[in-house]
Amino acid sequence: MDLNALREFSAIAAEGSFAAAARKLGTPKSTVSKRIQDLESALGVRLIERTTRKVSLTAEGALVLARAERILADASEIARALGEADDAVRGHLRIATPVLFGQAFMGQIVAVSRALYPDLTLEIVLTDSQPDLIEEGFDAAIRVGRPVDSPFVARRIAASHRAAVAAPELIPAPLPDPADLSDLPILLFGVGLVQSWHFSDGHRDRSVRLAGGLAMTSYFALREAALGGAGVAQLPLFLVERDLAEGRLVEVLDGWQCQPREVCFVYPSPQALSARLRAFMDLVLQAFPTETLHGGILRSGA
């Protein structure tokens, strides 16, 4: 695929016209027009709708533009790596992250990234699905749980500790055994009204299957329900540590802790670790110096 055609297509999208793109690139307008026609013919789709007043991207054009900009960024990085002594972090990254992690931490991480690396553009997609990095065009993803039987590279960020909590009026005294939870109203995260919760006292592991009268797919909403006395919820510790410290919530079990889960930075292969991806990954790792989410950077709204 002609990199010049992709570069000119990107310039047309940015400038809004063939003439403006040609002026920006210092290329004759006729050359730009011919390359775009050739690109459309090669791809078998129309990329740009042309009128006398303006140009606009088709749906296929918008899809090609996102990929084209990544290809151009990669091509620039290859050229610098081969021919220039330039360690600057620049280009584009597309990162997937779980919704709660993104809401709690990514705003501050990307603020630091923008300050340190103004030439690095970021597209952060918050999703609780696990998108295919290659098929869906992601450079990396943050995932809860280490990938099993995966060809991808996983770098541990931190442990995600959770706590079974409730409003103090619901729990006069901590319960001695996880089985006692079955006597209390249970608030579940996710879809469905039956779940297994897993605990450890440092010597023994215990699983208890619980039926709840309420399930939600938002940890923030689940926290509000627990604060309102609706029942016992198993919540990320970073989300409720201030509530526990100030007595709005209490831990329900005596001597039993929810089993922690690993949070990992996942990318397709060692070869995919470009300078810009390494720099961003390092920022994410540095945000959690104690290697726990609740020991990381300040969260808003916790």
C-alpha positions, 0 to 999 in steps of 0.5 A, spaced: 500 500 500 502 506 498 504 510 504 504 517 500 497 515 498 495 514 506 499 520 508 495 524 503 488 521 505 490 523 512 491 530 510 485 531 506 481 528 512 485 533 517 484 539 512 477 538 509 479 539 502 484 536 496 486 543 495 488 544 502 491 538 503 495 539 497 498 545 500 500 542 506 504 537 503 507 541 497 504 536 492 500 538 486 492 537 487 492 533 481 497 528 484 493 528 490 487 526 487 490 521 482 493 517 488 486 517 492 483 515 486 488 509 486 487 508 493 480 507 492 480 502 486 485 498 490 481 497 496 474 497 492 471 502 496 469 509 496 473 513 501 471 520 500 464 523 498 466 529 494 461 535 493 463 542 490 463 545 497 466 540 501 469 533 502 467 528 507 469 521 509 464 515 508 464 510 513 469 506 510 473 512 509 473 513 517 475 506 518 481 506 513 483 513 516 484 510 523 488 504 521 492 509 516 494 514 521 497 508 525 500 505 519 503 512 518 506 513 525 509 506 525 512 508 518 515 514 521 518 510 527 521 505 523 524 511 519 527 514 525 529 507 528 533 506 522 536 513 520 535 517 526 538 518 533 531 520 536 528 517 542 522 522 542 516 518 544 511 520 539 505 517 534 499 514 536 496 508 541 490 505 542 489 502 549 483 498 552 482 498 559 476 495 564 471 501 565 472 501 573 480 502 572 479 507 566 474 511 570 478 511 577 485 511 574 486 513 566 484 520 567 490 522 571 495 517 567 493 520 561 494 527 564 501 525 566 502 522 559 500 529 555 505 533 559 511 528 558 509 526 551 505 532 547 507 528 541 503 522 543 496 521 541 492 516 545 485 513 544 483 509 551 477 505 550 473 503 556 470 496 556 469 490 560 469 485 554 476 483 552 477 485 545 481 481 540 488 486 540 490 484 533 483 484 530 480 490 533 486 494 532 489 495 539 496 496 541 495 493 548 490 492 554 489 492 561 486 486 564 484 483 570 487 476 571 493 474 567 491 471 560 491 463 560 494 460 554 495 466 550 500 468 545 500 475 548 505 478 553 503 480 560 506 485 565 503 485 572 501 492 574 498 491 581 494 486 585 487 488 585 484 487 593 477 487 594 473 487 601 466 484 603 463 490 606 456 493 608 453 499 612 455 498 619 447 498 621 447 491 617 453 488 621 453 489 628 459 485 629 464 481 624 462 474 622 466 468 623 465 464 617 464 466 610 458 461 610 454 466 615 453 471 609 448 466 606 443 469 612 444 477 609 442 480 603 447 480 598 449 485 592 452 482 586 456 485 581 455 483 574 449 479 571 445 474 574 443 473 581 447 467 583 455 468 584 461 464 588 465 468 592 472 466 594 476 467 601 482 466 604 484 466 612 491 465 610 491 458 611 485 455 608 481 457 602 473 457 602 468 458 597 461 460 598 455 460 593 450 466 594 444 468 591 443 476 591 436 480 590 440 485 587 445 485 581 448 491 577 454 492 572 457 498 576 461 498 582 460 505 583 452 504 583 454 498 587 458 502 592 452 507 593 447 501 594 452 498 600 452 505 603 445 506 603 444 499 607 442 495 601 446 489 603 453 486 603 457 487 596 464 485 594 468 491 592 475 493 590 478 496 596 481 502 592 474 504 591 471 503 599 478 504 603 476 511 605 469 509 606 472 504 611 477 509 614 471 513 616 466 508 618 461 509 613 462 501 611 465 496 615 468 489 613 463 484 614 468 478 615 473 477 621 479 474 619 477 472 612 480 476 606 477 476 599 482 473 594 486 478 590 486 478 582 492 480 578 491 486 573 496 486 567 498 490 561 497 486 555 500 487 548 501 482 542 508 480 542 515 483 544 516 486 537 510 490 538 513 494 544 515 500 541 518 506 544 511 509 545 508 503 548 514 502 553 513 509 555 506 509 556 506 502 560 512 505 564 507 510 566 502 505 568 506 501 572 509 507 576 502 509 578 502 503 582 508 504 586 506 499 592 503 494 586 496 494 589 491 498 586 489 501 593 496 504 594 496 507 587 495 514 585 489 519 588 482 517 585 477 521 584 470 520 588 472 514 592 
